[in-house]
């Protein structure tokens, strides 16, 4: 916002007026008397409030402050966000303020309700003489540290006349506030008992996880707001100390949880009503969505430009609202979102119907009447007669938008995630399991291998990481977890992307003996060099956490990928499953139409490059969204450098590995005698 020279000058003068050591300098430089400086300071205080709060919801400006008294303490406050206060207009030259009748009184009432207990204590101690001081404390409690001291504002106004009335109003509001807190405490006690009974199983359900995030955001805001109105700072500090290091969710977290829920809904074909009822397949959760919860999901979809899901969730919110004795959402808001989304999806008659319903219940709505005319004009342009605009509405058309993946690949990807793509009996008949014993150490401690797919080769190494090792790796990684990144093909740098939703951390071999041991074991498992491999990456997937179809290797046109590493392309990938989700979370290969469901303690391995060194397009794969449960994985990307003789180039284009470590000669492991040795329980400590 651009301010006039006068406003800037007053702010400059005011800032200096606050500094008592420079007060005389101000008077000398601008020829002001003490009273004049005081007046400029008054103006400046409020202009600073405006200046400091431009980045938040509440934008504040005050005018005509030269004749403030205790009866007009608030002067003219304008544009108070979405608080519902009457509009108070400011003169062009910020002189006399033009207010609607009763506006100042209503603002004062808000002040009485929201004033911080510290302000009352200061008044009782005689430390605060002005209503401006009260106002400053009010803004501190709402907008943060706009002011750190009110000492320089003493003497600006005489507010003692208003103190008795203010205190009586405050005491009255305190009774109401404490009653509200008492009710909230009872609700929280009930929730905590349920949560403690179910533990991690509770939050691994996406419905419960979404509600937990939403409750933490909105409920804690309400609790904190009510507590801050009283002398409750010490209690809040205790809560914060007890939760030190725990990041409370933000609005962005709530949006992410909602979008994740929508991703699950699409991928696993879940009905909106079932999801809102907490039902996932045959599992019925402990919690259900009310109309307000459905509204929040729909609103998140709307702001993501996803009108397809907005319609579904706003319709569900409307249905639930009609059954609620105590409304958890505003019907007018639901109707407005629903109407516009229907219009965007090509349902003009339905959009007109709902916006007229909105206008009927809220005739003063700022957009309803105009939208009625707009939709009527659009229908007229389509040749619909006015008499027919409200007839023969027909069913709502709500087509799912085209995916960035392309609808064909998306369809295959989601079907694979649902495990709906059958594997041919012929392919299954080729597969086999064997003990890998091609290295001296493995003669005594062979590794179980299950071939999941030939050409391209994909295998599962069975039981190759222990629960204790998993726990150690998770403990090391948890403090480092950050939004997962991908390699940007153009720049060669790591960037975040919406198609990869998880948190990841990187562990170096020297950080713990477990990490070093896993690296050595990978050498034995894959017959590949680990010295030039990337660090062990640990990933944790949250609500709807996924990774869209992608390649691990760099394609020919991606010349800058891995350039900074200097180790060539990614020759192979090893993926450890460190947990086992209840539903979802599989690894799917969209080209070869193969699904591997995660089994804890196993590791999936495949070659990204053909034996000639070119990228193998058949290895395009994805991480399916986690529907229920928790998914932890760790992966190792192995590079070309150092593996020139460990995985030799093929003579022909058709050359491929028959098994891991195949050098192109000798019998396949399935033809070798199966000694079936009994593996010791502490095998993980030796390999």
GIFEN-V733999 format. One record per helix or strand of 3 or more residues. SS is the DSSP state (H for helix, E for strand). FROM is the first residue (numbers start at 1). TO is the last residue. Records with the same first field share a line. If there is no record, write none. Layout:
SS->FROM-TO + FROM-TO
This chain:
H->5-18 + 20-30 + 34-52 + 65-67 + 70-72 + 103-114 + 117-124 + 131-143 + 151-153 + 160-198 + 200-203 + 206-228 + 233-242 + 251-267 + 272-276 + 291-303 + 307-323 + 331-344 + 348-361 + 368-381 + 386-388 + 407-417 + 425-430 + 440-443 + 467-478 + 509-511 + 513-526 + 617-619 + 669-671 + 683-685
E->88-90 + 97-99 + 433-436 + 447-453 + 458-462 + 503-507 + 536-541 + 546-550 + 570-577 + 587-589 + 594-596 + 603-607 + 621-623 + 626-628 + 631-639
